[in-house]
Amino acid sequence: MIEDVKIDSHTGAAGGTPVGTPEPERPASLGKLVEQISEQASRLVRAEIALAKAELSEKAKKSGIGVGLLVVALVILAYAAGVLLLAAVYGLGTVWPLWLSALAIGGFMVLVTIILALVGVQLLKKGTTKPESVQRVKDDIASIKEGMHR
């Protein structure tokens, strides 16, 4: 028996496929596709986590520098306030005796401190009470439970 063999006119080879050319890829199975998707998804998640870590690290570094600069600014402000208060004492000392001007400036500072402390305590008391919305949510839950038991 003689078998019919096609001869490719381009390559001269039998079978019709050019020599050295890979066979066309077969479509991947559903299982293989799902495996590839899960692999790519996990790679994507790992890459996103790495990016988030890098961003947080950079933000923490900048925040640390910012906090450090603010602390230095506050220390300088504290010294400046002391110098300004001393200047106020000396300024009043030109009109009153130096001891009396120091007493007046010190008394004024104590008065301002007391007022600020009282206002701060009042704000803290208001801030530490439970929000009204929490109580309303509890009331709503109790009403729902009561309605379910009817």
Summary of the structure (lengths in Angstrom):
residues: 150
radius of gyration: 40.7
end to end distance: 90.9
largest distance: 134.5
contacts: 275
relative contact order: 0.03
helix: 75%
strand: 1%
